[in-house]
């Protein structure tokens, strides 16, 4: 029987060259050092199997495994696409098989363009001690090793099985960085202090241990996410001298996003939604100036989730009426219903006037000039994460539990 992986190395090198050229054209890859790393690290080693996704007839996403042993040619080509591939469902409880499966993605290999962009944004000098929070498949860890050398790389992964597999894959390429199993929010103090900290999962705030383990002048890169699933990609610099216990910086955009922290617990949507739909029947309608486009704007959602922490959202269309629902664990709910003729009405119920709060958040956002992410910044101290608009002396809210 012919070896399905015969010629893989030669073909993969050509695919890496093509990927590097693509990332150079789109601006993700900007330096010769990281280009050399991209050409050196075989992404396919870190993706022995992954899932493609498509919507089923009921609207629920189905995941189909692509494995190197069953379709080597397609597997290799896809491994070098500038695409995020889901690599785990339901924390491993839904194993890969030949049939389409439903499940919740819990680990992935982020598209190389985002990985490389973040590494470029990290501004890593030679000899920098780097903490990576979220090893994932190990691909970005390998890029760091190729660029800096193993002894300068520490990577923390919550999932022990993933970390063990990462160690084997990295060792097969001759890399032996420090791999830690544990809560990424706690970092790895024994290997610090760090010149650079990069998070490859999305927490809801910058944990205090990262600040404590960073050297003065260090850079922290992370993509933060709130309860409304609005992301903010952030670059912080830790203060020098007496400001070593403070990090400050601006949000860049919302284009970088990762899996949520394993410690993030969202309320079950089903019970909240069913109760809200029942209550909607008897709720009086409200006139409103807020439209559906505002409610879908990522910049507005970023500001709204600061003003209404814990609130989740979903979109539901039935009988030509599109409802944008907002639900809070305390039982409060709000919905904006839009019809094809352009008319809209708002409804709310529960212990809080959630629509009124959303409307106030929208009014404040509009009065501030509909600010994009680039106008927001964050100041991190050991005690709190404070979001500000335009300047640090204009705080607008707090992130975190």
C-alpha positions, 0 to 999 in steps of 0.5 A: 500500500502506498504511503499517503504521506509520501512527499509531504515534506516537499509539498508542505515546504511549497505550501509554506512559501505560498502562505508566507507570500499571502501573509506578506501581501495582506500585511500580517507578515512584515519582518524577515525574522518572522518570515523565516519562522513561518517557512521553518515551522510545518503547520501540518505537524500541529494539525493531524486532524481538524474539523471543517464546518457547514450549516445543517438543514436545521441551521445547526453547524455540523463538523466533519473531521479531516484526517491525514490518514484518510485524505492526505492530499486534502488534509495537507492543502487545508492545513496551509490555508489562512483559515482557523480550524476547529481541533476539539469539540466539547473539551474532547467529549465529542471525538472525531469520526467519519460522520458530521457531528454537532458540538461546541468548539473548545480548541482551534488552530487560529488562522496563521494571519492572526497568529503572525500579526500578533507575533509581529505586534509583540515587537520581540527583540532577540533574547526576550523572555516570552510567556504565551498563555494558551498553547492550543495546538502548539503552532504559535509556540513553535514559531516563537521557538524558531524565532527566539530559541526554546529557552526563552519560551514558556507556554501555559495550557489548561488542557493537560491532554492538549499540552501533552500532545503539543509537547510531542509535536514540538519535540518531533521538530527538536523544540523543548520549550517550558510547557505548563499545565494550568490556569492561564490567568495565573501565568507561570511565575517561576519562569518570569519575569517576562519581557513579552506576554501574549494571550492566544485565548480571549479573557474578559479582562487582563489578569493581575498575575500577568502584570505581576510577572511582567518586567517594567517596559514589557508588552502584553498583547490580548484580545478581550471579550465581553458578554455580548461577544464583542472583541477588543484587541489590545496592546499594553505596555507595563510602566517603568520605574515607579509605574511598574505595577501599572500597564496601559495601552489602547485597543487596536481593533476587533479583528483578533479573536480567540476561544473564550477562557476555559474559566468563562461561564455563560448562563444557559440561553435556553431557559432565559430565552423561553421565559422571555418569549413567554413574557413578551406576549403581554409586554407593552411595546415601546417607541425607540430611536435605536435601530437594528444596525446600531445594535449590530455594530461591534463598536456599540456592542463593545461599549454596551457590554461595559455598561451592561455586564453579564448581558447576552444576545441572540438574533431570532427571526420568525414570521418575517419579524427579526428580533434582536434579543438581550438577556440577563441572568437575573431574568431581565430581557429586552428585544427590538423587533424589526419588520420588512416595512421598516417599522420597529418596536422594543419590548422589555421585562423582568426586574430591570428595564433592560431596554431602557438601559440599552437605549441609554448606552446607545444615546451615550455612544452616539453623543460621543461620536460613535467611537470605534475601538481605536478610541478606547484604552485600558489601564491595568493595576493589580486591583482593576481594569479600567476602560477609558475613552480617548484619554485615561482621565475619561474612564467609562467602566470596569472590566472583570468578574 
